[in-house]
Amino acid sequence: MHLKNRLSFTAELYHKNSYDLIYDQFAVPPLTGSNSLESAVNIGAVENNGWELSASWSDKKDDFSYTIGGMLFDNRNRMLKAGYNENDRLIFKGDNNRIWYKGVPINNYYGFQSDGYFQTQAEVDATPAKMPNSKPGDIRYVDKNQDGIINDEDRSYLADPLPIITML
């Protein structure tokens, strides 16, 4: 079988660091005279690593030509920096489930970690750290900082939003 340049295939690996990511909800310091102004700033850095595979087949029959192709890829990333200081966290106000901080994937899932469900009222009553008005059947959340209260301080990295492998 003669391919006659009808089959093409590419494979690529990449590593890229991107700096000065735009965070558009940075609070302007109150000394400017406003407690509610926000500004866009170049403040984050992210590392991307991945690979791409693509293949296509092109052919022509009389006056009809066609190309069929596909791509398979994966990308992993992690925040290198998410603020001016080493341990800064940037939370997106319009989407409190999005947060940037060092060492986790960009736009990761951020929230409360579940520890099962309350089965009985006695179990609800015996649990000091719970959401207000909890009842049997409600989700029992992990008290990450072990202060006896479930609040924003107990939210944490839950998962990477990117699929393991994507196919087009």
DSSP file (Angstrom, degrees, kcal/mol; ACC not computed):
  #  RESIDUE AA STRUCTURE BP1 BP2  ACC     N-H-->O    O-->H-N    N-H-->O    O-->H-N    TCO  KAPPA ALPHA  PHI   PSI    X-CA   Y-CA   Z-CA
    1    1 A M              0   0    0      0, 0.0     2,-0.5     0, 0.0     0, 0.0   0.000 360.0 360.0 360.0 129.1    0.0    0.0    0.0
    2    2 A H        -     0   0    0      1,-0.1     0, 0.0     2,-0.1     0, 0.0  -0.858 360.0-167.5 -99.6 124.8    1.4    3.4   -1.0
    3    3 A L    >   -     0   0    0     -2,-0.5     3,-1.5     2,-0.0    -1,-0.1   0.817  11.5-164.7 -81.1 -31.2    0.6    6.3    1.4
    4    4 A K  T 3  S-     0   0    0      1,-0.3    -2,-0.1     2,-0.1    -1,-0.0   0.873  70.6 -56.0  47.9  48.1    1.8    9.0   -1.0
    5    5 A N  T 3  S+     0   0    0      1,-0.1    -1,-0.3     2,-0.1    -2,-0.0   0.748 108.5 122.1  60.5  27.5    1.9   11.6    1.7
    6    6 A R    <   +     0   0    0     -3,-1.5    52,-2.6    51,-0.1     2,-0.5   0.729  60.4  63.7 -89.2 -23.5   -1.7   11.1    2.7
    7    7 A L  E     +A   57   0A   0     50,-0.2     2,-0.4    -4,-0.1    50,-0.2  -0.877  62.2 179.1-105.5 129.5   -1.0   10.2    6.3
    8    8 A S  E     -A   56   0A   0     48,-2.5    48,-2.3    -2,-0.5     2,-0.3  -0.968   2.2-178.9-128.6 150.3    0.5   12.7    8.7
    9    9 A F  E     -A   55   0A   0     -2,-0.4     2,-0.3    46,-0.2    46,-0.2  -0.996   2.1-176.1-147.3 135.9    1.3   12.3   12.4
   10   10 A T  E     -A   54   0A   0     44,-2.6    44,-2.4    -2,-0.3     2,-0.4  -0.982   4.9-171.3-134.1 149.6    2.7   14.7   15.0
   11   11 A A  E     +A   53   0A   0     -2,-0.3     2,-0.4    42,-0.2    42,-0.2  -0.996  11.7 179.3-137.6 133.0    3.7   14.3   18.6
   12   12 A E  E     -A   52   0A   0     40,-2.6    40,-2.4    -2,-0.4     2,-0.4  -0.993  15.7-164.8-138.3 143.2    4.7   17.1   20.9
   13   13 A L  E     -A   51   0A   0     -2,-0.4     2,-0.3    38,-0.2    38,-0.2  -0.931  20.6-175.1-115.7 146.5    5.8   17.5   24.5
   14   14 A Y  E     -A   50   0A   0     36,-2.5    36,-2.1    -2,-0.4     2,-0.3  -0.994  23.0-174.9-146.2 155.3    5.8   20.9   26.2
   15   15 A H  E     +A   49   0A   0     -2,-0.3     2,-0.4    34,-0.2    34,-0.2  -0.960  20.4 169.4-142.9 124.5    6.7   22.8   29.4
   16   16 A K  E     -A   48   0A   0     32,-2.8    32,-3.2    -2,-0.3     2,-0.5  -0.989  22.4-156.8-144.6 132.2    5.8   26.4   29.7
   17   17 A N  E     -A   47   0A   0     -2,-0.4     2,-0.4    30,-0.2    30,-0.2  -0.924  14.9-162.7-103.2 130.3    5.8   28.9   32.6
   18   18 A S  E     -A   46   0A   0     28,-3.0    28,-2.4    -2,-0.5     2,-0.3  -0.947   7.7-168.2-115.8 134.5    3.4   31.9   32.2
   19   19 A Y  E     +A   45   0A   0     -2,-0.4    26,-0.2    26,-0.2    25,-0.1  -0.735  58.1  35.2-118.4 165.2    3.9   35.0   34.4
   20   20 A D  E     -     0   0A   0     24,-0.6    25,-0.2    -2,-0.3    -1,-0.2   0.877  69.4-174.1  60.8  42.5    1.8   38.1   35.1
   21   21 A L  E     -A   44   0A   0     23,-2.4    22,-2.5    -3,-0.2    23,-1.3  -0.399  29.0-111.0 -62.7 144.6   -1.6   36.3   35.0
   22   22 A I  E     -A   42   0A   0     20,-0.2     2,-0.6    21,-0.1    20,-0.2  -0.699  30.6-174.0 -87.8 125.0   -4.4   38.9   35.2
   23   23 A Y  E >   -A   41   0A   0     18,-2.7    18,-2.2    -2,-0.5     3,-0.5  -0.977   4.7-170.0-113.1 113.4   -6.4   38.8   38.4
   24   24 A D  E 3  S+     0   0A   0     -2,-0.6    16,-0.1    16,-0.2    -1,-0.1   0.250  71.6  63.2 -95.9  13.9   -9.3   41.3   37.9
   25   25 A Q  E 3   +     0   0A   0     16,-0.1     2,-0.4    13,-0.1    -1,-0.2  -0.070  62.5 144.3-126.4  34.4  -10.7   41.5   41.4
   26   26 A F  E <   -A   39   0A   0     13,-1.9    13,-2.6    -3,-0.5     2,-0.2  -0.624  52.3-120.4 -78.6 125.5   -7.8   42.9   43.4
   27   27 A A  E     -A   38   0A   0     -2,-0.4    11,-0.2    11,-0.2    -1,-0.1  -0.465  20.2-128.9 -69.5 128.8   -9.0   45.3   46.1
   28   28 A V        -     0   0    0      9,-2.4     9,-0.2    -2,-0.2    -1,-0.1  -0.615  38.4 -97.4 -74.4 134.5   -7.7   48.8   45.8
   29   29 A P    >   -     0   0    0      0, 0.0     3,-2.0     0, 0.0     5,-0.4  -0.220  26.6-124.0 -55.9 140.4   -6.2   49.9   49.2
   30   30 A P  G >  S+     0   0    0      0, 0.0     3,-2.6     0, 0.0     4,-0.1   0.723 102.9  79.5 -58.9 -22.8   -8.6   52.0   51.3
   31   31 A L  G 3  S+     0   0    0      1,-0.3     4,-0.1     2,-0.1    -3,-0.0   0.643  80.1  70.3 -63.2 -10.6   -6.1   54.9   51.5
   32   32 A T  G <  S-     0   0    0     -3,-2.0    -1,-0.3     2,-0.3     3,-0.1   0.576 122.4-104.0 -78.6  -9.3   -7.3   55.8   48.0
   33   33 A G  S <  S+     0   0    0     -3,-2.6     2,-0.4     1,-0.2    -2,-0.1   0.453  92.2  91.1 101.5   2.1  -10.6   56.9   49.6
   34   34 A S        -     0   0    0     -5,-0.4    -2,-0.3    -4,-0.1    -1,-0.2  -0.992  48.0-170.0-133.3 139.3  -12.7   53.9   48.5
   35   35 A N  S    S+     0   0    0     -2,-0.4    -1,-0.1     1,-0.1    -4,-0.0   0.405  89.7  46.7-100.0   0.1  -13.4   50.7   50.3
   36   36 A S  S    S+     0   0    0     -6,-0.1     2,-0.1    -9,-0.1    -1,-0.1   0.420  77.5 115.8-125.5   1.3  -15.1   49.0   47.3
   37   37 A L        -     0   0    0     -9,-0.2    -9,-2.4    -8,-0.1     2,-0.3  -0.460  41.5-166.5 -74.9 145.4  -12.9   49.7   44.2
   38   38 A E  E     -A   27   0A   0    -11,-0.2     2,-0.3    -2,-0.1   -11,-0.2  -0.941   2.4-167.9-127.9 153.8  -11.3   46.8   42.5
   39   39 A S  E     -A   26   0A   0    -13,-2.6   -13,-1.9    -2,-0.3     2,-0.4  -0.953  25.2-113.8-138.0 155.4   -8.5   46.8   39.9
   40   40 A A  E     +     0   0A   0     -2,-0.3     2,-0.3   -15,-0.2   -16,-0.2  -0.779  40.0 179.4 -88.5 134.4   -7.0   44.3   37.5
   41   41 A V  E     -A   23   0A   0    -18,-2.2   -18,-2.7    -2,-0.4     2,-0.9  -0.962  35.7-121.9-134.8 152.5   -3.4   43.4   38.3
   42   42 A N  E     +A   22   0A   0     -2,-0.3   -20,-0.2   -20,-0.2   -21,-0.1  -0.836  60.9 132.6 -91.3 105.8   -0.7   41.1   36.9
   43   43 A I  E     +     0   0A   0    -22,-2.5    40,-0.6    -2,-0.9     2,-0.2   0.584  36.9  76.1-136.7 -16.1   -0.1   38.9   39.8
   44   44 A G  E     -AB  21  82A   0    -23,-1.3   -23,-2.4    -3,-0.2   -24,-0.6  -0.619  45.7-161.5-110.1 164.9    0.0   35.2   39.2
   45   45 A A  E     -AB  19  81A   0     36,-2.5    35,-2.9   -26,-0.2    36,-1.7  -0.995  10.9-173.1-141.0 139.3    2.3   32.6   37.6
   46   46 A V  E     -AB  18  79A   0    -28,-2.4   -28,-3.0    -2,-0.3     2,-0.5  -0.979  15.8-144.0-136.1 146.1    1.5   29.1   36.4
   47   47 A E  E     -AB  17  78A   0     31,-2.6    31,-1.7    -2,-0.3     2,-0.4  -0.940  17.0-165.8-109.4 129.2    3.4   26.1   35.1
   48   48 A N  E     +AB  16  77A   0    -32,-3.2   -32,-2.8    -2,-0.5     2,-0.4  -0.956   9.4 175.2-116.3 133.7    2.0   24.0   32.3
   49   49 A N  E     +AB  15  76A   0     27,-2.9    27,-3.3    -2,-0.4     2,-0.3  -0.997  22.2 119.1-133.0 138.7    3.2   20.6   31.2
   50   50 A G  E     -AB  14  75A   0    -36,-2.1   -36,-2.5    -2,-0.4     2,-0.3  -0.983  42.1-119.7-174.0-173.7    1.7   18.3   28.6
   51   51 A W  E     -AB  13  74A   0     23,-1.9    23,-2.1    -2,-0.3     2,-0.4  -0.978  12.9-158.7-146.1 156.4    1.7   16.4   25.4
   52   52 A E  E     -AB  12  73A   0    -40,-2.4   -40,-2.6    -2,-0.3     2,-0.4  -1.000   3.9-172.6-138.7 136.7   -0.2   16.4   22.1
   53   53 A L  E     +AB  11  72A   0     19,-3.0    19,-2.9    -2,-0.4     2,-0.3  -0.997  12.6 174.0-125.1 133.4   -0.7   13.7   19.5
   54   54 A S  E     +AB  10  71A   0    -44,-2.4   -44,-2.6    -2,-0.4     2,-0.3  -0.992   7.2 178.8-139.6 150.5   -2.4   14.3   16.2
   55   55 A A  E     -AB   9  70A   0     15,-2.1    15,-2.4    -2,-0.3     2,-0.3  -0.993   3.1-179.5-146.1 147.5   -3.0   12.3   13.1
   56   56 A S  E     -AB   8  69A   0    -48,-2.3   -48,-2.5    -2,-0.3     2,-0.4  -0.992  15.9-151.8-147.8 155.9   -4.8   13.0    9.8
   57   57 A W  E     -AB   7  68A   0     11,-3.0    11,-2.7    -2,-0.3     2,-0.4  -0.997  15.5-173.9-128.6 125.1   -5.5   11.3    6.5
   58   58 A S  E     + B   0  67A   0    -52,-2.6     2,-0.3    -2,-0.4     9,-0.2  -0.946  11.9 159.0-120.7 141.2   -6.0   13.3    3.3
   59   59 A D  E     - B   0  66A   0      7,-2.3     7,-2.5    -2,-0.4     2,-0.4  -0.973  25.2-145.6-153.9 166.0   -7.1   11.9    0.0
   60   60 A K  E     - B   0  65A   0     -2,-0.3     2,-0.5     5,-0.2     5,-0.3  -0.994   6.5-172.5-140.7 130.9   -8.6   12.9   -3.3
   61   61 A K  E >   - B   0  64A   0      3,-3.4     3,-2.5    -2,-0.4     2,-0.2  -0.960  67.4 -55.8-123.5 109.9  -11.0   11.0   -5.5
   62   62 A D  T 3  S-     0   0    0     -2,-0.5     0, 0.0     1,-0.3     0, 0.0  -0.407 124.0 -14.7  56.1-119.1  -11.6   12.7   -8.9
   63   63 A D  T 3  S+     0   0    0     -2,-0.2     2,-0.5    -3,-0.1    -1,-0.3   0.374 121.6  90.8 -93.1   4.4  -12.9   16.2   -8.0
   64   64 A F  E <   +B   61   0A   0     -3,-2.5    -3,-3.4     2,-0.0     2,-0.3  -0.885  51.2 176.4-106.9 123.7  -13.6   15.3   -4.3
   65   65 A S  E     +B   60   0A   0     -2,-0.5     2,-0.3    -5,-0.3    -5,-0.2  -0.931   3.3 173.9-123.6 151.6  -10.9   15.8   -1.7
   66   66 A Y  E     -B   59   0A   0     -7,-2.5    -7,-2.3    -2,-0.3     2,-0.4  -0.981  19.3-154.1-151.5 159.6  -11.2   15.3    2.1
   67   67 A T  E     -B   58   0A   0     -2,-0.3     2,-0.4    -9,-0.2    -9,-0.2  -0.995   7.9-170.7-137.8 132.6   -9.2   15.2    5.3
   68   68 A I  E     +B   57   0A   0    -11,-2.7   -11,-3.0    -2,-0.4     2,-0.3  -0.988  21.4 156.3-122.1 131.8  -10.0   13.3    8.4
   69   69 A G  E     -B   56   0A   0     -2,-0.4     2,-0.3   -13,-0.3   -13,-0.2  -0.942  20.3-168.3-149.8 170.6   -8.0   13.9   11.6
   70   70 A G  E     -B   55   0A   0    -15,-2.4   -15,-2.1    -2,-0.3     2,-0.4  -0.981   8.4-148.4-156.8 165.4   -8.0   13.8   15.3
   71   71 A M  E     -B   54   0A   0     -2,-0.3    97,-2.9   -17,-0.2     2,-0.4  -0.996   4.0-168.4-142.2 144.4   -6.1   14.9   18.3
   72   72 A L  E     +BC  53 167A   0    -19,-2.9   -19,-3.0    -2,-0.4     2,-0.3  -1.000  23.9 158.6-131.4 130.1   -5.3   13.5   21.8
   73   73 A F  E     -BC  52 166A   0     93,-2.6    93,-3.1    -2,-0.4     2,-0.3  -0.979  25.4-160.7-152.1 163.4   -3.8   15.7   24.5
   74   74 A D  E     -B   51   0A   0    -23,-2.1   -23,-1.9    -2,-0.3     2,-0.4  -0.993   7.6-171.4-144.3 141.3   -3.2   16.2   28.2
   75   75 A N  E     -B   50   0A   0     88,-0.4     2,-0.4    -2,-0.3   -25,-0.2  -0.997   1.2-173.5-135.8 130.8   -2.2   19.3   30.1
   76   76 A R  E     +B   49   0A   0    -27,-3.3   -27,-2.9    -2,-0.4     2,-0.3  -0.970  13.7 174.6-118.5 137.4   -1.3   19.5   33.8
   77   77 A N  E     -B   48   0A   0     -2,-0.4     2,-0.3   -29,-0.2   -29,-0.2  -0.944  13.0-172.4-138.6 163.5   -0.7   22.8   35.5
   78   78 A R  E     -B   47   0A   0    -31,-1.7   -31,-2.6    -2,-0.3     2,-0.3  -0.980  33.1-105.0-153.3 146.4    0.0   24.2   38.9
   79   79 A M  E     -B   46   0A   0     25,-3.0    24,-3.0    22,-0.4   -33,-0.3  -0.537  25.1-175.5 -71.5 131.2    0.2   27.7   40.3
   80   80 A L  E    S+     0   0A   0    -35,-2.9     2,-0.3     1,-0.4   -34,-0.2   0.731  77.1   1.1 -92.3 -30.5    3.7   28.9   41.0
   81   81 A K  E     -B   45   0A   0    -36,-1.7   -36,-2.5    20,-0.1    -1,-0.4  -0.965  52.7-178.7-158.6 139.1    2.6   32.1   42.6
   82   82 A A  E     -B   44   0A   0      3,-0.4     2,-0.3    -2,-0.3   -38,-0.2  -0.044  69.7  -4.7-133.7  33.5   -0.8   33.6   43.3
   83   83 A G  S    S-     0   0    0    -40,-0.6     7,-0.1     1,-0.1    18,-0.0  -0.981  91.3 -66.4 168.7-167.6   -0.1   37.0   44.9
   84   84 A Y  S    S+     0   0    0     -2,-0.3     2,-0.2    -3,-0.1    -1,-0.1   0.793 111.9  54.1 -80.4 -28.6    2.6   39.3   46.1
   85   85 A N  S >  S-     0   0    0     -3,-0.1     3,-1.5     1,-0.1    -3,-0.4  -0.697  92.7-107.7-108.7 161.2    3.6   37.0   49.0
   86   86 A E  T 3  S+     0   0    0      1,-0.3    16,-0.3    -2,-0.2    -4,-0.2   0.828 115.7  34.5 -54.2 -41.3    4.6   33.3   49.0
   87   87 A N  T 3  S+     0   0    0     14,-0.1    -1,-0.3    -6,-0.1    -6,-0.0   0.126  84.3 138.5-108.0  21.0    1.4   32.0   50.6
   88   88 A D    <   -     0   0    0     -3,-1.5    14,-0.6    13,-0.0     2,-0.4  -0.302  35.6-157.2 -64.7 149.1   -1.2   34.4   49.1
   89   89 A R  E     -D  101   0B   0     12,-0.1     2,-0.5     2,-0.0    12,-0.2  -0.989   2.1-155.7-125.7 138.2   -4.5   33.1   48.0
   90   90 A L  E     -D  100   0B   0     10,-2.5    10,-2.5    -2,-0.4     2,-0.4  -0.962   9.2-167.0-117.5 117.2   -6.8   34.8   45.5
   91   91 A I  E     -D   99   0B   0     -2,-0.5     2,-0.6     8,-0.2     8,-0.2  -0.868  21.2-128.8-104.2 134.3  -10.5   34.0   45.6
   92   92 A F    >   -     0   0    0      6,-1.8     3,-1.0     3,-0.5     6,-0.4  -0.734  14.2-152.0 -84.7 118.0  -12.7   35.0   42.8
   93   93 A K  T 3  S+     0   0    0     -2,-0.6     3,-0.4     1,-0.3    -1,-0.2   0.848  92.8  50.6 -62.4 -38.4  -15.7   36.9   44.3
   94   94 A G  T 3  S+     0   0    0      1,-0.3    -1,-0.3     2,-0.1     2,-0.2   0.667 123.8  31.1 -73.6 -14.8  -18.2   36.0   41.5
   95   95 A D    X   -     0   0    0     -3,-1.0     3,-2.3     3,-0.1    -3,-0.5  -0.700  66.1-175.8-145.0  84.6  -17.3   32.3   41.9
   96   96 A N  T 3  S+     0   0    0     -3,-0.4    -3,-0.1     1,-0.3    -2,-0.1   0.520  81.3  69.9 -65.3  -2.7  -16.3   31.4   45.4
   97   97 A N  T 3  S+     0   0    0     -5,-0.1    13,-1.4    12,-0.1     2,-0.5   0.368  87.3  78.5 -93.6   5.0  -15.5   27.9   44.2
   98   98 A R  E <   + E   0 109B   0     -3,-2.3    -6,-1.8    -6,-0.4     2,-0.3  -0.953  56.7 160.1-113.9 131.5  -12.5   29.2   42.3
   99   99 A I  E     -DE  91 108B   0      9,-0.5     9,-0.6    -2,-0.5     2,-0.5  -0.996  27.3-146.9-148.5 146.4   -9.2   30.0   44.0
  100  100 A W  E     +D   90   0B   0    -10,-2.5   -10,-2.5    -2,-0.3     2,-0.3  -0.967  32.2 145.8-112.2 129.3   -5.6   30.4   43.1
  101  101 A Y  E >   -D   89   0B   0     -2,-0.5     3,-1.5   -12,-0.2   -22,-0.4  -0.968  53.0 -74.0-157.2 158.8   -2.8   29.5   45.4
  102  102 A K  T 3  S+     0   0    0    -14,-0.6   -22,-0.2    -2,-0.3   -56,-0.1  -0.149 109.2  15.5 -56.4 132.5    0.7   28.0   45.2
  103  103 A G  T 3  S+     0   0    0    -24,-3.0    -1,-0.2     1,-0.3   -23,-0.1   0.289 102.4  93.3  94.9  -9.2    1.0   24.3   44.3
  104  104 A V  S <  S-     0   0    0     -3,-1.5   -25,-3.0     1,-0.1    -1,-0.3  -0.780  83.6 -86.0-115.0 161.2   -2.5   23.6   43.0
  105  105 A P    >   -     0   0    0      0, 0.0     3,-1.2     0, 0.0   -27,-0.2  -0.284  53.5 -96.0 -62.2 147.8   -4.0   23.6   39.5
  106  106 A I  T 3  S+     0   0    0      1,-0.3    -6,-0.1    -6,-0.1   -29,-0.1  -0.391 108.0   8.4 -64.0 140.3   -5.3   26.9   38.2
  107  107 A N  T 3  S+     0   0    0     -8,-0.3    -1,-0.3     1,-0.1    -7,-0.1   0.826  93.3 174.2  56.1  36.1   -9.1   27.3   38.7
  108  108 A N  E <   -E   99   0B   0     -3,-1.2    -9,-0.5    -9,-0.6     2,-0.5  -0.172  42.5 -89.7 -65.7 163.5   -9.2   24.1   40.8
  109  109 A Y  E     -EF  98 159B   0     50,-3.0    49,-3.6   -11,-0.1    50,-1.1  -0.679  51.1-176.0 -77.4 127.9  -12.3   23.0   42.6
  110  110 A Y  E     + F   0 157B   0    -13,-1.4     2,-0.3    -2,-0.5    47,-0.2  -0.992  25.7  91.6-130.9 127.5  -12.3   24.6   46.0
  111  111 A G  E    S- F   0 156B   0     45,-2.3    45,-2.7    -2,-0.4     2,-0.3  -0.955  70.8 -30.4 178.5-159.7  -14.9   24.0   48.7
  112  112 A F        -     0   0    0     -2,-0.3     2,-0.5    43,-0.2    43,-0.1  -0.659  52.8-130.1 -86.2 137.2  -16.0   22.0   51.7
  113  113 A Q        -     0   0    0     41,-0.4    29,-2.5    -2,-0.3     2,-0.2  -0.748  23.4-129.9 -88.0 130.3  -14.9   18.4   52.0
  114  114 A S  E     -G  141   0C   0     -2,-0.5    27,-0.2    27,-0.2     3,-0.1  -0.514  20.0-171.8 -79.6 145.1  -17.7   15.9   52.8
  115  115 A D  E     -     0   0C   0     25,-3.8     2,-0.2     1,-0.5    26,-0.1  -0.204  58.1 -86.7-125.0  39.4  -17.4   13.4   55.6
  116  116 A G  E     -     0   0C   0     24,-0.1    24,-2.7     2,-0.0    -1,-0.5  -0.560  62.1 -54.9  92.7-158.3  -20.6   11.5   54.7
  117  117 A Y  E     -G  139   0C   0     22,-0.3     2,-0.4    -2,-0.2    22,-0.2  -0.907  46.5-105.4-124.0 149.6  -24.1   12.3   55.9
  118  118 A F        -     0   0    0     20,-2.7    19,-3.5    -2,-0.3    20,-0.1  -0.629  33.0-172.7 -70.4 128.1  -25.7   12.7   59.3
  119  119 A Q        +     0   0    0     -2,-0.4     2,-0.3    17,-0.2    -1,-0.2   0.822  62.2  16.9 -92.6 -37.1  -27.7    9.5   59.9
  120  120 A T  S  > S-     0   0    0      1,-0.1     4,-1.7    15,-0.1    -1,-0.2  -0.888  71.9-115.2-135.7 163.2  -29.5   10.4   63.2
  121  121 A Q  H  > S+     0   0    0     -2,-0.3     4,-2.9     1,-0.2     5,-0.2   0.848 117.1  59.1 -65.9 -33.4  -30.4   13.5   65.2
  122  122 A A  H  > S+     0   0    0      1,-0.2     4,-1.8     2,-0.2    -1,-0.2   0.890 105.0  49.3 -62.0 -38.8  -28.2   12.1   68.0
  123  123 A E  H  > S+     0   0    0      2,-0.2     4,-0.6     1,-0.2    -1,-0.2   0.899 111.2  49.5 -66.6 -40.6  -25.2   12.2   65.6
  124  124 A V  H >< S+     0   0    0     -4,-1.7     3,-1.2     1,-0.2    -2,-0.2   0.944 112.2  48.0 -60.8 -48.4  -26.1   15.8   64.6
  125  125 A D  H 3< S+     0   0    0     -4,-2.9    -1,-0.2     1,-0.2    -2,-0.2   0.813 109.9  52.4 -63.7 -31.9  -26.3   16.8   68.3
  126  126 A A  H 3< S+     0   0    0     -4,-1.8    -1,-0.2    -5,-0.2    -2,-0.2   0.528  91.8  86.5 -83.7  -6.0  -23.0   15.1   69.1
  127  127 A T    <<  -     0   0    0     -3,-1.2    -1,-0.0    -4,-0.6     3,-0.0  -0.850  56.0-171.0-100.2 112.0  -21.1   16.9   66.3
  128  128 A P  S    S+     0   0    0      0, 0.0     2,-0.9     0, 0.0    -1,-0.2   0.891  74.8  59.5 -69.7 -38.1  -19.7   20.3   67.4
  129  129 A A  S    S+     0   0    0     20,-0.1     2,-0.3    12,-0.1    20,-0.2  -0.799  75.7 121.5 -98.2 105.2  -18.6   21.5   64.0
  130  130 A K        -     0   0    0     -2,-0.9    20,-0.5    18,-0.3     3,-0.1  -0.969  64.7 -87.3-153.2 164.3  -21.6   21.5   61.6
  131  131 A M    >   -     0   0    0      8,-0.3     3,-1.2    -2,-0.3    20,-0.1  -0.434  61.6 -86.2 -70.5 151.6  -23.5   23.9   59.4
  132  132 A P  T 3  S+     0   0    0      0, 0.0    -1,-0.1     0, 0.0     0, 0.0  -0.280 112.0  14.7 -58.1 145.2  -26.3   25.8   61.1
  133  133 A N  T 3  S+     0   0    0      1,-0.2    -2,-0.1    -3,-0.1     2,-0.0   0.749  85.9 173.2  62.2  28.3  -29.7   24.0   61.2
  134  134 A S    <   +     0   0    0     -3,-1.2    -1,-0.2   -10,-0.1     6,-0.0  -0.368   2.8 174.8 -65.8 145.8  -28.1   20.6   60.3
  135  135 A K    >   -     0   0    0      4,-0.1     3,-2.3   -17,-0.1   -17,-0.3  -0.921  43.0 -61.9-144.3 167.4  -30.4   17.6   60.5
  136  136 A P  T 3  S+     0   0    0      0, 0.0   -17,-0.2     0, 0.0     3,-0.1  -0.269 123.0  32.0 -54.3 136.7  -30.3   13.9   59.6
  137  137 A G  T 3  S+     0   0    0    -19,-3.5   -18,-0.1     1,-0.4     2,-0.1   0.166  93.3 118.6  97.8 -16.5  -29.7   13.4   55.9
  138  138 A D  S <  S-     0   0    0     -3,-2.3   -20,-2.7     1,-0.1    -1,-0.4  -0.410  75.3 -92.9 -78.5 159.2  -27.6   16.6   55.6
  139  139 A I  E     -G  117   0C   0    -22,-0.2     2,-0.6    -2,-0.1    -8,-0.3  -0.519  31.2-141.0 -72.2 135.9  -23.9   16.5   54.6
  140  140 A R  E     -     0   0C   0    -24,-2.7   -25,-3.8    -2,-0.2     2,-0.2  -0.893  22.7-152.3 -96.9 121.9  -21.4   16.3   57.4
  141  141 A Y  E     -G  114   0C   0     -2,-0.6     2,-0.4   -27,-0.2   -27,-0.2  -0.653  16.6-108.4 -99.4 153.2  -18.4   18.5   56.5
  142  142 A V        -     0   0    0    -29,-2.5     2,-1.4    -2,-0.2   -29,-0.3  -0.633  19.6-137.6 -79.2 130.2  -14.8   18.1   57.6
  143  143 A D    >   -     0   0    0     -2,-0.4     3,-1.3     1,-0.2     5,-0.1  -0.692  26.6-175.9 -85.5  84.2  -13.6   20.7   60.2
  144  144 A K  T 3  S+     0   0    0     -2,-1.4    -1,-0.2     1,-0.3    10,-0.1   0.857  80.0  36.8 -56.2 -43.4  -10.2   21.2   58.5
  145  145 A N  T 3  S-     0   0    0      4,-0.2    -1,-0.3    -3,-0.2     9,-0.1   0.419 102.3-132.2 -94.3   3.6   -8.7   23.6   61.0
  146  146 A Q    <   +     0   0    0     -3,-1.3    -2,-0.1     1,-0.1     4,-0.1   0.843  62.9 133.7  52.1  44.0  -10.4   21.8   64.0
  147  147 A D  S    S-     0   0    0      2,-0.4    -1,-0.1     0, 0.0     3,-0.1   0.361  77.2-109.6-101.2   4.9  -11.8   25.0   65.6
  148  148 A G  S    S+     0   0    0      1,-0.2     2,-0.4    -5,-0.1   -18,-0.3   0.530  90.2  93.7  83.3   5.5  -15.2   23.5   66.2
  149  149 A I        -     0   0    0    -20,-0.2     2,-0.8     2,-0.0    -2,-0.4  -0.991  67.9-139.4-132.4 137.4  -16.9   25.7   63.5
  150  150 A I        +     0   0    0    -20,-0.5     2,-0.2    -2,-0.4   -20,-0.1  -0.879  51.9 127.4 -95.1 112.8  -17.5   25.1   59.8
  151  151 A N  S >  S-     0   0    0     -2,-0.8     3,-2.6   -20,-0.1     4,-0.3  -0.809  76.8 -65.5-148.5-171.8  -16.7   28.3   58.0
  152  152 A D  G >  S+     0   0    0      1,-0.3     3,-1.3    -2,-0.2    -2,-0.0   0.736 123.1  69.4 -58.0 -23.1  -14.6   29.5   55.0
  153  153 A E  G 3  S+     0   0    0      1,-0.2    -1,-0.3     3,-0.0    -3,-0.1   0.658  94.7  57.2 -69.1 -13.8  -11.5   28.6   56.9
  154  154 A D  G <  S+     0   0    0     -3,-2.6   -41,-0.4   -10,-0.1    -1,-0.2   0.471  81.7 106.5 -95.6  -3.6  -12.4   24.9   56.4
  155  155 A R    <   +     0   0    0     -3,-1.3     2,-0.3    -4,-0.3   -43,-0.2  -0.482  46.9 165.0 -74.4 148.5  -12.6   25.1   52.6
  156  156 A S  E     -F  111   0B   0    -45,-2.7   -45,-2.3    -2,-0.1     2,-0.2  -0.924  44.0 -60.6-153.1 175.0   -9.8   23.5   50.7
  157  157 A Y  E     +F  110   0B   0     -2,-0.3   -47,-0.2   -47,-0.2     3,-0.1  -0.465  47.7 172.3 -62.6 128.3   -8.5   22.2   47.3
  158  158 A L  E     -     0   0B   0    -49,-3.6     2,-0.3     1,-0.4   -48,-0.2   0.789  52.0 -26.8-108.6 -43.8  -10.9   19.4   46.2
  159  159 A A  E     -F  109   0B   0    -50,-1.1   -50,-3.0   -54,-0.1    -1,-0.4  -0.991  56.9 -96.0-169.1 160.6   -9.9   18.5   42.6
  160  160 A D        -     0   0    0     -2,-0.3   -52,-0.1   -52,-0.2   -53,-0.1  -0.748  28.5-148.8 -83.0 128.1   -8.3   19.5   39.3
  161  161 A P        +     0   0    0      0, 0.0    -1,-0.1     0, 0.0   -53,-0.1   0.649  69.2  94.7 -75.8 -12.8  -11.0   20.6   36.8
  162  162 A L  S    S-     0   0    0      1,-0.1    -2,-0.1   -87,-0.0   -88,-0.0  -0.570  79.5-116.8 -83.4 140.5   -9.1   19.4   33.8
  163  163 A P        -     0   0    0      0, 0.0   -88,-0.4     0, 0.0     3,-0.2  -0.323  21.2-119.6 -68.4 157.5   -9.8   16.0   32.3
  164  164 A I  S    S+     0   0    0      1,-0.3     2,-0.4   -90,-0.1   -89,-0.2   0.957  96.3   6.1 -62.2 -51.9   -7.0   13.4   32.3
  165  165 A I        -     0   0    0    -91,-0.1     2,-0.4     2,-0.0    -1,-0.3  -0.998  69.6-156.3-135.5 137.9   -6.9   13.1   28.5
  166  166 A T  E     -C   73   0A   0    -93,-3.1   -93,-2.6    -2,-0.4     2,-0.4  -0.928   6.1-162.8-114.6 138.9   -8.9   15.0   26.0
  167  167 A M  E      C   72   0A   0     -2,-0.4   -95,-0.2   -95,-0.2    -2,-0.0  -0.982 360.0 360.0-124.0 129.9   -9.7   13.8   22.5
  168  168 A L              0   0    0    -97,-2.9   -96,-0.2    -2,-0.4   -99,-0.1   0.334 360.0 360.0-116.5 360.0  -10.8   15.9   19.6
